[in-house]
Amino acid sequence: MSDYIYMLENRLSPDQKRVVEHVQAAAAQAGVTLFLTGGAMRDMLSGYRIRDLDFVVEGDGLKVAEAVRKAAGLKRMAEDTARRGAELVFPNGVTASIAMSRQEKRGARGGKVQVVAATIQEDLRGRDFTCNAIALSLNKASRGLLLDPLNGLAEIGRQELRAASSYAFYDDPVRLLRLARLQVRLAFAVEERTKMQVANALEAGVQDSIPAKALGEELRAIALEDAGGEIVRVLDEMGLLKLFSPALAGPKVNAAGLAKFEKIVHTVPDDIPARLGPFLYVLTEKLTPREEQSLVKATGLTKADEALWKKLGARAKKVETALRSARIKKPSHVYHVVSPAAGDEILFLLYHSALRPVQERLKNYFQKYLPAVQEITPEEWATVEGKPGTPKYAKAREAFIKNHLDRRPKKPTPEETPAPEATLEAGAGARAPGPMGGPRGPAAMRGRMI
């Protein structure tokens, strides 16, 4: 086993490993060569969490994707017939794209893209940035072979973003937006020649030919980033933010709100991907209804996308009402209100709610109660009565979590109780301990709020 395969297996989550196994089996069955490429390779080699799995096959990627869909029991997948590929979203949250190895030839600016089958080497040479032009063979005969025709590994080592060709931004202007996003996410510098290429492309006005659909896709991608506010700032500096809406300029850019939202995103687990609604709410917080509609039109957002942010406040209100209730007295009460709630509702409340009990209980959920449940061992879960998936098991599981969160620490035995002298030795100026061994007073109570 090569070092790269070893590195990959240590970087993948168990759920991602299962998806890789599904895709490898389907590719072998179809008799096509399979490679892991793009962002997955970049993130692995950069030491970042692998977010999405990007596969390329030298053959019909759509056929392989369909085989994976059936093997995994998925009901649907997003097909791209032109590129002979598809994107699949698995129940465990893993996303994977499977596409044909190809070259994309563009005519005049904004013209139709012509997609033709190509070798993996040709595919990599036609990519946006060198750090994304790396592939790892997952084939039996060459498993672990790294393909790096543009020396992207060196750029990753230098922490630089370099365009894969001199015409990268002319060939696909949306790469200007992607550059800003990757620059912030990876904390990479932009290579000097690439800076000149960006300046030339902007001066030529290639950004004006970015279609609404591509703007919408990029907006969704920014919403999933941990530093979305910083990306917005970089896009504003590049003069690209106005592509999403001319109103997003000057004081209408909600810099303070975006910075606050960034901090919130860093306090919640990575597996809350439902950020589009809250992000759009914050981004458009200073816009008028007419300006909001201008953004929707410019980015081609769907009615469903629009509802994610415009109806978010009403949806989150129910959770807020439950959390502020006087009936919430125990950690398990908080857990059973928050755990089934939608992720975007929770993010919205952390950003928007001015009610202190709501804020405190949400923070305690993420900092105390959720970690406590995640630390329950398989052996402990095995003691829950009933068969998983049945109502009896669900009820027993709920009772088990309640007992686990609400149980009181056992009282110390006489042998464990410190002698009075030990308390005095803490220092004459030390405050007397409270009932739980901590200091008395409001400060202690704040730390123990439910």
Order of alpha helices (4+ residues) and beta strands (2+ residues): alpha-alpha-beta-alpha-beta-alpha-beta-beta-beta-beta-beta-alpha-beta-beta-alpha-beta-alpha-alpha-beta-alpha-alpha-alpha-alpha-alpha-alpha-alpha-alpha-alpha-alpha-alpha-alpha-alpha-alpha-alpha-alpha
